[in-house]
Amino acid sequence: MHAASPWLHPPRSEEKLPRDQLELRIREFLNAVNTCVLATISKKGTPIASPIEYYADGLDLFMLPDADSPKLLAMQRDPNVSLAVHQNHNGWASARGAQFFGQAMVLEPKTPGWEHGMEIFHWRIWAEQLGWDLSKPPEQALVRIVPDRILYVDTWLWAMGYNARQTWRRQG
């Protein structure tokens, strides 16, 4: 047994975290990290996995892919996506990540939800770094990822008496 991390050793709880606490932990995690690996399916049916920046609005994620990028074209063809968010792995005592399964909603400029998404997405950081106009958001498609299911893993939950693997599902 590792003296500094005794919760890593059996027996481990299978207890589920209450839904409100699980949602709070996922939201906190999504705001502590802002990149993920997004998986889509190409036109030929092969997987595309690429890193992308996101900003969270509750459990929904907003992304600003490059126009005509393979990932944007793939989401326009097939909205089913999976993505993984993780922090650096420094051993089992601090393993933490989330895997999303859901739908991508491609929001074209000025369509319902686009302005709200651009308020969530930190586009001004991009605009400043790329020398773009800071007075208005770029006129490009924004993607909103709406999860149906999230698999959340946090080994610190063992120390709290819960299973380290928790599953969140959209209700209704």
JOTA-V488503 format. One record per pair of residues at least 24 apart in sequence whose ideal C-beta (glycine too) atoms are under 7 Angstrom apart, sorted by sequence separation. I is the first residue (numbers start at 1). J is the second residue. D is the distance in whole Angstrom. If there is no record, write none. Layout:
{{I J D} {I J D}}
//
This chain:
{{79 103 5} {118 142 6} {31 56 6} {79 104 5} {117 142 5} {30 56 4} {48 74 6} {79 105 7} {117 144 6} {42 70 7} {114 142 6} {27 56 7} {75 104 4} {76 106 5} {109 139 5} {27 58 6} {40 71 5} {75 106 6} {109 140 7} {113 144 6} {27 59 7} {42 74 6} {26 59 6} {38 71 6} {41 74 6} {108 141 5} {40 74 4} {43 77 7} {107 141 7} {40 75 6} {106 141 5} {107 142 5} {23 59 7} {41 78 5} {106 143 6} {107 144 6} {105 143 7} {104 143 5} {105 144 4} {40 81 6} {104 145 6} {105 146 6} {39 81 6} {38 81 6} {39 82 5} {102 145 6} {103 146 5} {39 83 6} {102 146 5} {38 83 5} {100 145 6} {102 147 4} {103 148 7} {37 83 6} {101 147 7} {102 148 5} {36 83 5} {37 84 5} {100 147 5} {101 148 6} {36 84 6} {101 149 5} {36 85 4} {100 150 5} {33 85 6} {98 150 6} {99 151 4} {98 151 7} {33 87 6} {98 152 5} {30 85 7} {62 117 5} {97 153 5} {64 121 6} {96 153 7} {62 120 5} {95 153 6} {96 154 5} {62 121 5} {64 123 6} {95 155 5} {94 155 7} {83 145 7} {93 155 6} {57 120 5} {92 155 6} {81 145 6} {55 120 5} {55 121 5} {29 96 7} {55 122 6} {75 143 6} {29 98 6} {72 141 6} {26 98 6} {67 140 5} {67 141 7} {64 140 7} {64 142 6} {65 143 6} {62 142 6} {63 143 5} {62 144 6} {63 145 7} {8 92 5} {60 144 6} {61 145 4} {8 93 6} {60 145 6} {60 146 5} {5 93 4} {59 147 6} {59 150 7} {26 150 6} {26 152 5} {25 152 7} {25 154 7} {22 152 7} {17 157 7} {26 168 6} {22 166 5} {13 158 7} {17 162 5} {23 168 7} {12 158 5} {15 161 6} {22 168 6} {8 155 7} {15 162 5} {16 163 7} {13 161 5} {15 163 6} {13 162 6} {14 163 5} {17 166 5} {8 158 7} {13 163 6} {16 166 7} {7 158 4} {7 159 4}}
//
